[in-house]
Amino acid sequence: MKKSIFYHAGCPVCVSAEQDILELVGTDNVEIVHFGESKSRIAEAEKAGVKSVPALVTPNGNVLHINYGASMADVKA
């Protein structure tokens, strides 16, 4: 089974959402991408349709924007 991907920037909103996602979906079903640690994956997230973080991209390619921590422009700055 393909995993969902949870993208975030490490802000308090993102970290809180990460904890909830891991609890709901399970660590085996989601890949966590922290842009502070993996800046090279920003383009991948944008290509997938991520407009702000935190965001969860489902295995079907749907982008679920969760709450609002930062825009992708803020993440790239």
N, C-alpha and C positions, 0 to 999 in steps of 0.2 A: 504494500500500500504506500502510495506517495504521501509525504508529510506536508502539513501546512507550514508556512514560513511566517514567523512573527518578527517584524522589523521594528526597531526602536532606537532612540538616541540616548537613553540613559537618564532622562529627566525623571522626577518623582512620579509624574503621571504615567510614563512609560514603564517604570519599574513596577508600579502597582498593577498595571494591566498585565505585565508579564507574569506576575505571580498568579493572577486570576486565570489567565489562559492556561498556564501549566497545570493548575488544579483542575480546570474544566476539561481540557483536551488530553492531558497526560504528556509526560516528557518524551515518551516514545513516538508520539504522533505530531510533534511540532519541532521545527528547527528555530532556534533563537538567533537573530542577527542583530547585534549591537553595533551601530554605525561608528561609535567611538573606537571600537576594536576592529571593525571591518569596513573601512571607508570605501574599499574597492567594490563593495556590493551595492553602493548607492545607485549606480546606473541600472543594475539588475532590478532593483525595487521600482525605480521610475518606469522602466520598460514594462513591468508587470501592472502598472497603473497606480502605484502608491503615490498619493498626493500630500499626505501628512503622516506623522507617526504619533502614537503607535498604530500599527496596521497589521492585520493578519491576511495573508494570501492563502486561500484554500487550495486543495489539490485540483479543483476544477478551474482555478484561475480567477475566482471572485476575490475582490479586495474589500475587506471589512475594515473601515476606518473606525478606530475605537477612541472615544473621547477626543481630546485634542491636546497634544503636547507641543508639537512644532511642525511647521511646514517643511517640505523638502528643501526649499530655498534656505531656510534657517539651518537645516542639517548640513547643507553644502558649504555654508559660510564659515 
